[in-house]
Amino acid sequence: MHGSLAGQKTGDGAAGVDDALVSVEPLLELVTDWDRFIGEPDASKIADLLHAHASSGRPLGPDSFVEKLERRLKPQKSGPKPRKRDECTRGPFEPGEDD
């Protein structure tokens, strides 16, 4: 059997054994560490976290992820300022002093 479910009994049936409701093998292939899978926060806790972070505008993730985003999204230096044209280099449709 896979993971920590091998040989465990729950209720009146054995864990890791097919029954009328479930075929075990596909589930064991999807989840290899059941203790960790079951220990994950439930959907309502995840929804609360998402809502809190969406309300604050802060990204949700490990510190390393947030720091990487902050480095990427911080304001960058602007490019060079456009030079002003003198009268000799003014385009034909740009207003000049004689307009």
FENBEL-V194390 format. One record per backbone hydrogen bond with DSSP energy under -1.0 kcal/mol. NH is the residue of the N-H (numbers start at 1). CO is the residue of the C=O. E is the energy in kcal/mol with one decimal. If there is no record, write none. Layout:
# FENBEL-V194390
nh={NH | NH}
co={CO | CO}
e={E | E}
This chain:
# FENBEL-V194390
nh={8 | 10 | 13 | 15 | 19 | 28 | 29 | 30 | 31 | 37 | 38 | 39 | 40 | 46 | 47 | 48 | 49 | 50 | 51 | 52 | 53 | 54 | 55 | 56 | 57 | 66 | 67 | 68 | 69 | 70 | 71 | 72 | 73 | 74 | 94 | 99}
co={5 | 13 | 10 | 8 | 22 | 24 | 25 | 26 | 27 | 33 | 34 | 35 | 37 | 42 | 43 | 44 | 45 | 46 | 47 | 48 | 49 | 50 | 51 | 52 | 53 | 62 | 63 | 64 | 65 | 66 | 67 | 68 | 69 | 70 | 91 | 96}
e={-1.7 | -2.2 | -2.0 | -2.9 | -2.0 | -2.3 | -1.8 | -1.6 | -2.5 | -2.3 | -2.9 | -1.4 | -1.1 | -2.1 | -2.7 | -2.2 | -2.2 | -2.7 | -2.6 | -2.5 | -2.4 | -2.4 | -2.3 | -1.6 | -1.5 | -2.1 | -2.9 | -1.9 | -2.2 | -2.6 | -2.3 | -2.1 | -2.7 | -1.3 | -1.1 | -1.2}
